[in-house]
Amino acid sequence: MHRKNLRVYTAVLTGGLLVGSFVGELLARFLPAGVARDFFTTSVVGHLGPISLDLVAVGLTLGPLTLYVNIISLVGIALAAYLYRAFF
């Protein structure tokens, strides 16, 4: 896979993750309380950080980076990957 294709594919998957997360948040607000709402909106949380880089002249701290993934986010990623493969 070429570098340009890898960048585009990463951008498409990130976009799918963001759109899926947005739709998941909308579902969490508008679905009535129950099993379906819990299933679609329960997230697995992963976090990394903070990461510190201390050089003599410059100090840099990144983080913490937190990633919330739910079923709808995974559907968004799969849909974005499918649409990318179908049209490009």
C-alpha positions as CSV (number, residue, x, y, z in Angstrom):
1,M,0.0,0.0,0.0
2,H,1.4,3.4,-1.0
3,R,1.9,6.1,1.6
4,K,-0.7,8.4,0.0
5,N,-3.3,5.5,0.0
6,L,-2.5,4.8,3.7
7,R,-3.1,8.5,4.6
8,V,-6.4,8.6,2.7
9,Y,-7.5,5.3,4.2
10,T,-6.6,6.5,7.7
11,A,-8.5,9.7,7.1
12,V,-11.6,7.8,5.8
13,L,-11.5,5.5,8.8
14,T,-11.1,8.4,11.2
15,G,-14.0,10.2,9.6
16,G,-16.1,7.0,9.9
17,L,-15.2,6.9,13.6
18,L,-16.3,10.5,14.1
19,V,-19.5,10.2,12.2
20,G,-20.3,6.9,14.0
21,S,-19.6,8.5,17.4
22,F,-21.8,11.5,16.5
23,V,-24.7,9.2,15.5
24,G,-24.2,7.2,18.7
25,E,-24.5,10.3,20.8
26,L,-27.7,11.2,18.9
27,L,-29.1,7.8,19.6
28,A,-28.2,8.1,23.2
29,R,-30.3,11.3,23.4
30,F,-33.3,10.2,21.5
31,L,-33.8,6.5,22.1
32,P,-36.0,5.6,25.1
33,A,-34.3,4.0,28.1
34,G,-34.0,0.2,27.6
35,V,-31.9,-2.6,26.3
36,A,-31.5,-1.2,22.8
37,R,-30.2,2.1,24.1
38,D,-27.8,0.4,26.4
39,F,-26.5,-1.9,23.7
40,F,-25.9,0.8,21.1
41,T,-24.5,3.4,23.3
42,T,-22.3,1.5,25.8
43,S,-18.7,2.5,25.1
44,V,-15.4,0.9,25.7
45,V,-12.9,3.5,26.8
46,G,-9.2,3.5,26.0
47,H,-6.8,6.2,27.0
48,L,-3.2,7.0,26.6
49,G,-1.2,9.7,28.2
50,P,-0.1,12.1,29.1
51,I,3.1,11.8,27.1
52,S,5.9,14.2,28.0
53,L,8.9,15.1,25.9
54,D,11.4,17.3,27.8
55,L,14.2,18.6,25.6
56,V,16.8,21.2,26.9
57,A,15.1,24.1,25.2
58,V,11.6,22.9,24.6
59,G,9.1,20.8,26.7
60,L,6.1,19.2,25.2
61,T,3.2,17.3,26.8
62,L,0.6,15.6,24.8
63,G,-2.5,14.0,26.3
64,P,-4.3,12.4,27.7
65,L,-5.8,10.9,24.5
66,T,-9.1,9.1,25.2
67,L,-10.9,7.0,22.7
68,Y,-14.6,6.0,23.2
69,V,-15.8,3.2,20.9
70,N,-19.3,1.8,20.8
71,I,-21.2,-0.4,18.3
72,I,-22.4,2.6,16.2
73,S,-18.8,3.8,15.9
74,L,-17.8,0.4,14.6
75,V,-20.7,0.6,12.1
76,G,-19.5,4.0,11.0
77,I,-16.0,2.7,10.4
78,A,-17.2,-0.3,8.5
79,L,-19.5,1.9,6.4
80,A,-16.8,4.4,5.6
81,A,-14.4,1.6,4.6
82,Y,-17.1,0.0,2.4
83,L,-17.9,3.3,0.7
84,Y,-14.2,4.1,0.2
85,R,-13.6,0.7,-1.4
86,A,-16.8,1.0,-3.5
87,F,-16.1,4.4,-5.0
88,F,-12.3,4.6,-5.1
